[in-house]
């Protein structure tokens, strides 16, 4: 019995020494951790976890901004200089041709309208108008515009392809009597050039498709 008690006493002493050594090993690390949690790292709330979360949020903010730039309907994309310049060219080309066709080209009496310089250009007005439209579409095929990224690329590409295809098909359908088709009746065989040009611009958008 005495031997059993002595063994128990020895075992208890060993357990106490092991526990004390474990506490001694952990204490420097704990103190270092507390020392590292300075007020600068704790933040205003005094909580290191919240300070770390705040830094993570600040680090992710630029990624969120880049993601918003990739959004095709971002307000910043619609205010980009390339998009505004392309839009002005497209609308200006349409307005130029519409004004010439409705007001300047010689009517049934054979007399041209005004301004006189547009009357002197004759069918070159269509080259100016369509040229402005096509250049405007090419200018907008850029990542800084809504049509140059994401779903906008698909819209621009398919839109140009369809316009060119419909233009050529319409010309072939009414080629025997095209006098009743506005605008096409002045272009004649150049309608094929217009259709092919729109389809060529569609390939410009296709190169931006990811």
C-alpha positions in Angstrom: 0.0 0.0 0.0 2.8 2.4 0.8 4.4 1.7 -2.5 1.2 2.4 -4.3 0.8 5.8 -2.5 4.4 6.7 -3.4 3.8 5.9 -7.0 0.7 8.1 -7.1 2.6 10.9 -5.5 5.3 10.6 -8.1 2.8 10.5 -11.0 1.0 13.6 -9.6 4.3 15.5 -9.4 5.2 14.7 -13.0 1.8 15.9 -14.2 2.2 19.2 -12.4 5.7 19.7 -13.8 4.4 19.0 -17.4 1.6 21.5 -17.0 3.9 24.2 -15.7 6.3 23.7 -18.6 3.4 23.9 -21.1 2.3 27.2 -19.6 5.8 28.5 -19.8 6.0 27.6 -23.5 2.8 29.2 -24.3 3.3 32.5 -22.4 5.9 34.1 -24.7 3.8 33.5 -27.7 0.8 34.9 -26.0 2.7 37.9 -24.8 4.2 38.5 -28.3 0.7 38.3 -29.8 -0.6 40.9 -27.3 2.4 43.1 -27.9 1.9 42.9 -31.7 -1.7 44.0 -31.3 -0.8 47.6 -31.1 -3.5 50.3 -31.3 -2.5 50.9 -35.0 -3.4 47.3 -35.8 -6.4 47.1 -33.6 -8.1 50.0 -35.2 -10.4 52.4 -33.6 -12.6 49.6 -32.2 -9.6 48.0 -30.5 -10.4 44.7 -32.2 -7.7 43.2 -34.4 -10.2 41.0 -36.3 -12.2 44.1 -37.3 -9.1 45.9 -38.4 -8.1 43.0 -40.6 -11.6 42.9 -42.1 -11.4 46.6 -42.9 -8.1 46.1 -44.7 -9.6 43.2 -46.7 -12.5 45.4 -47.7 -10.2 48.2 -48.8 -8.1 45.8 -50.8 -11.1 44.4 -52.6 -12.5 47.8 -53.5 -10.4 48.3 -56.6 -11.5 44.9 -57.9 -15.1 45.9 -57.4 -14.5 49.1 -59.3 -12.9 47.1 -62.2 -15.9 44.8 -62.2 -18.2 47.8 -62.5 -16.2 49.1 -65.4 -16.8 45.7 -67.2 -20.5 46.2 -66.8 -21.9 46.9 -70.3 -24.6 49.3 -68.8 -22.2 51.2 -66.6 -22.9 54.9 -66.6 -19.2 55.6 -66.9 -19.1 53.6 -70.2 -21.9 55.8 -71.7 -19.9 58.9 -70.8 -16.7 57.7 -72.4 -15.3 60.0 -75.1 -15.1 57.2 -77.7 -18.7 56.3 -77.2 -19.9 59.9 -77.5 -17.7 60.5 -80.6 -19.0 57.3 -82.2 -22.6 58.2 -81.4 -22.2 61.7 -82.9 -20.7 60.2 -86.1 -23.5 57.7 -86.5 -26.3 60.2 -85.8 -24.5 62.8 -88.0 -24.2 60.4 -90.9 -27.9 59.4 -90.7 -29.0 63.1 -90.5 -26.7 64.1 -93.4 -28.2 61.5 -95.7 -31.8 62.1 -94.6 -31.4 65.8 -95.2 -30.0 65.3 -98.6 -32.6 62.8 -99.6 -35.5 64.8 -98.3 -34.5 68.4 -99.0 -31.5 68.7 -101.4 -31.7 66.0 -104.1 -33.5 67.1 -107.2 -37.2 66.5 -107.1 -39.8 65.8 -109.8 -39.1 69.3 -111.3 -35.4 68.6 -111.5 -34.4 71.5 -109.3 -32.1 70.7 -106.3 -32.7 72.2 -102.9 -30.4 73.9 -100.5 -27.7 74.1 -99.3 -26.0 74.3 -102.7 -22.8 72.6 -101.8 -24.7 69.4 -100.9 -26.5 69.6 -104.2 -23.1 69.8 -106.0 -21.9 66.7 -104.2 -24.8 64.7 -105.5 -24.3 61.0 -104.6 -21.1 61.7 -102.7 -23.4 62.8 -99.9 -24.2 59.1 -99.4 -20.5 58.3 -99.2 -20.1 60.9 -96.5 -23.2 59.7 -94.6 -22.4 56.0 -94.7 -18.7 56.7 -94.1 -19.5 58.6 -90.9 -21.8 55.8 -89.7 -19.3 53.1 -90.4 -16.4 55.0 -88.8 -18.6 55.7 -85.8 -19.4 52.0 -85.3 -15.7 51.2 -85.6 -14.8 53.9 -83.0 -17.4 52.3 -80.6 -15.8 48.9 -80.9 -13.6 49.5 -77.8 -13.6 48.3 -74.2 -14.3 51.8 -72.9 -17.8 51.8 -74.6 -20.9 49.7 -74.0 -20.6 48.0 -77.4 -16.9 47.0 -76.9 -17.3 44.5 -74.1 -19.5 41.8 -72.7 -22.9 41.5 -74.3 -22.4 44.8 -76.1 -19.9 43.1 -78.4 -22.5 40.5 -79.4 -25.1 43.3 -80.0 -22.7 45.3 -82.2 -21.5 42.3 -84.2 -24.9 40.7 -84.9 -26.4 44.1 -85.5 -23.9 45.0 -88.2 -24.1 41.5 -89.8 -27.9 41.6 -89.9 -28.0 45.2 -91.3 -25.6 44.2 -94.1 -27.4 41.0 -94.9 -30.9 42.6 -94.9 -29.6 45.5 -97.0 -28.2 43.1 -99.7 -31.2 40.8 -99.6 -33.6 43.8 -100.0 -31.6 45.1 -102.9 -31.8 41.7 -104.7 -35.5 41.3 -104.0 -36.4 44.7 -105.5 -33.6 44.9 -108.0 -36.1 44.8 -111.0 -38.0 47.8 -109.7 -36.1 49.6 -106.9 -37.5 53.0 -107.6 -40.0 52.6 -104.8 -37.4 51.9 -102.1 -36.1 55.1 -100.6 -32.4 55.7 -100.5 -31.7 52.5 -102.4 -33.2 54.0 -105.6 -30.3 56.5 -105.6 -27.5 54.1 -104.9 -28.1 51.4 -107.6 -25.4 48.8 -107.5 -23.6 50.6 -104.7 -26.2 49.0 -102.4 -24.0 45.9 -102.5 -21.0 48.0 -101.3 -23.1 49.3 -98.4 -24.2 45.8 -97.3 -20.7 44.4 -97.5 -19.3 47.4 -95.6 -21.7 46.8 -92.6 -20.7 43.2 -92.5 -17.0 44.1 -92.5 -17.6 46.3 -89.5 -19.3 43.4 -87.8 -16.0 41.5 -88.1 -14.4 44.4 -86.2 -16.7 43.6 -83.3 -16.1 39.9 -83.6 -12.4 40.4 -82.8 -13.4 41.9 -79.5 -15.5 38.9 -78.5 -14.1 37.0 -75.5 
